[in-house]
Amino acid sequence: MSEETNTQAAAAETAKAEVKTAPATLRFVLGEKLGMTQLFDEKGNLHAVSVVKAGPCKIVRVRTQEKDGYSAVALGFGDVKESRLNKPDLGNFKKLGVAPVKHIKECRLADITGFEVGQVIDLGSVFKPGDYVDVQGKIKGRGFAGAMKRHGFAGQPASHGASDRERAPGGLASRRSLGKVLSGQRMAGHYGFTTTTVSKIEVAKVDTENNLIFLKGSVPGAKGTIVSVLETSKPKKHVVAAQVQKISASKAANTKKK
């Protein structure tokens, strides 16, 4: 029994050694939103955090300027059975020489030097506590909704005979000049299930063993939603202005007398 255990451990170490790590310049991962929880920081402050299972993510394709017209790296996340794929997708994976994945998303890069198919993203080297990221995903779908729920309209008064206008959107001004409703007019319609990006979320904790990343605040989507986590495009750090202590006039006068 001990020999079998040693053999399995040696096989696991060999498999880990064969796995290649992608360069840390690619600060982009795919993950699944697991939900929210709470964490205490070093100062004892309690923070609400979103938990994202970000990985393992592997590179399934590298696009070059010469062949594809642009430089990008395609990341894959999640395992899927070959029986659940159609023939074109299965043929693409076999042509690339990688195991099938459930979700794929590209990230454009200016320099793709050092990236190869099959490399795995090391979450610990990409993101660290204190970094700021942008999270992109699809928000919850809420079906057909009225103007008040969809756009936050205040509604109309219920007085002066307007008994059925409390939740109506109001006039559309469709008879002025053009005589039609312009595109983009805020009206009732399908609400939710749109791609949304939340910018500049701080990384609270990174669990490399379980491929978990804890983000302060909420991220788009429901539990089980696939989200993209990438380095923020906003200024990296918050600037905290120096606080000047204010002294009342009476207290300042008493200080001068002393």
N, C-alpha and C positions, 0 to 999 in steps of 0.2 A: 504493500500500500504506500509505503514511503517512497519507493522507486517511481510509482505512478505520479505521486505528488511532485517529486523533483522534475520528472519529465514534463509535466504540465507547466510548472513554473519556468522551466527553461524555454519551452515553446512560447510562453507569454512574453518573456524577455526578448526573444528573437523577433517576435511580431512587433514589439514596441521599437526595437532597433531598426526594423525595416521601414517603419512609418517615417516619412519625411515631413518636416515642419516648414510651413510657408514663411516667407520673410515677414517681419513685423511691420513693414511699410503698409501692408494691406490692413487698415483699421476698419474692418467691415465684417460682420457676422450675421447669420440668419438664426432665428430662434423661435421657440414656442412660448407664448405667455402662459404661465402656470397660475397666476393669481397675484394677490397682494398679502403682505404681512408687515410686521413691525420690527425695527432694529434699533438698538441703543448705540450711540456713537461713543467716542472716547471721553467726551465731556458729560456723558449721562443723559443727553437729549434723545428723546424718542422720535423716530422718523417712520412715516409710512412709505414702504418700498414695494415696487413691483418686481416679481421674480420671473426671470426669463431663462429658459433652458437653451443656451446658445451653443449648440454643438453636440457632438463633433461635426464641424463643417469641413468639407474637403473640396479641393479645386477639381472641377470636372471638365473645364475647358479654358483655354487661354487664347484669346483673339489678338491678332497682330495687325499692324497698320498695313503691311504688305498684302496679306491674304484677305482680311475682312474689312479693311478701310478704317478701322479704329482699334485702339488698344483697350482691352478689358479682360477681366478675370471673372469667370462664372463659378459661383459657389453652390454646392449642393448640400441639402440638409434632410435628414430623415430617410430611413430605409423603406423600400417597397418591393413587393414580390414581382418577379418577372411576369407572372400570370395576370397581373393587374395592369400591365402596360400594353399599348397597342404596338403593332409591328414597326411603324416608323420610329417611335421613341426607343423601343428596344434595340432597333438597328443602330441608332445614333450612339447609344451607350456602348454597344459592342464595338462600334467603329472607333470610339474614343478609348476603349480599353479600361473602362471604369465600371464599378458596380452600380446598378440603378439606384437613383435617389428620388425622393418624392417631391422635393421643392428645389427649384433652381432660380437664381437671380444673379444678374451681372452687375459688376461694379467697374466703371471705367477708370483707368489709370494712365498717367502720362508715361510712366516707365514700368515695363513688365519684366525687367531683367531679374532672373532668379526664380521666376514662377514656373512651375511644372504641374502637369496633370497628376493627380493623386496625392498632392501635398495636403496636409491637415493644418488648420488654423489653431495656433496655441493661444487660448483665451487669456492666459495669464500674462503673456508678453504683449498682447494687443491692447488690453484695457486694464487699468489699475484704479484703485479707489482714489477719488478726487478728480478723475477725468470727466469731461462733459461730452455727451453724445446726443445725436438726433435719432429718434425712434419713429419708424414709418410702419403703418399697418392700416387695416380696414376697420373702421368703427362699427359698432353694433348696428344691425339693420332693424328699423322700427316700422317698416311697412309704409302704408299711405297715412300721412299726417296732415293736419290742418295748418293754417298759417301761424297760429299762435304757438303751437308746439314746435313746428319746423323752423320758424324764424324769430320767435320770441315777440310777436305782436302783442300789444296790450289789450286788444279788443275794443268794442264800442260801448257807449252808455246803454243801459237797459231802460232809460226813461224816454219820455216824449213819443210813445207809441212804437219804439224800436224793440219790441219784445223778442224778436228772433235774430237780433244782430250782435249779440254779445261776443260771439266768437268769429264773426265775419271779418275778412281782411280789409274791407273798405273799397273805395273807388279805385279803379285801375287806370283812369284817365285815358281810355282807349279811343275816345272820340276827338282827341286833340291832334291836329295836324295829320298824323298818319292813319288814324282810324283803325288801329289794330293793337294787339298786345305785343309789346316788344319782347325779344328774347332775353332771358335772364330775369324777368319780372318775378318778384318774390310772391309765390302763390302756394296753394296746397299741392302736395305731390309726394313722391317717394322720398322718405327721410332715412338717412343712414346708409351703411354699407358702401362708403366711399373711402378712398385712400387718403389718409391724413397723416401729417408729420408733426410730432411734438419736438420742439427744438430745445437744445441745451438742458438736458437732464443729467444730473450728477450721478456718477457711479458710486454707490455706497460700499459695495463689497463684491469680490470676485472669488467664487469657489471653483478652482481649477479641477479638483478631483471629480466633481459632479457636473462640470460644465454649466454652472449657474452664475448669473450676473444679477445683482440687486441694484435697482435704479430708484432713486428718490422721486416719489410722486407716481402718477398714473401714466400708463401708456395706452395707445389706441387698441381697441378690440376687446373681445370677450376672452374667457379662458379657452385655450387651445388655438387661438389665432396665431398665425405666422407673422412675425415682425422682423424688420430689418434694423439693426443697430450699427450705426456708423459714426465716425468722428464728426463732431459738430462743425457746422460752417460758420457759427457765430464766434465772437471773441471768446477765447479759451477760458479766462477766469473772470469772476465777478470783481469789480473794483469797489472796495468798501471805503467810503470817504471818512476822514477823521472827524470824530465827534467833538464839537466845541462845547464845553460846559457853560450853560447859561446861568447868570447870577442876577437876581432881581435888583432893582434900584435901591430898595431899602437895605438889603443885605450888603450891597456894595458900599453904601454910605456908612454903615456900621463898621465895615472892615477898614475903611479909610480913617475913621475916628480912632480906632485902636492903634 
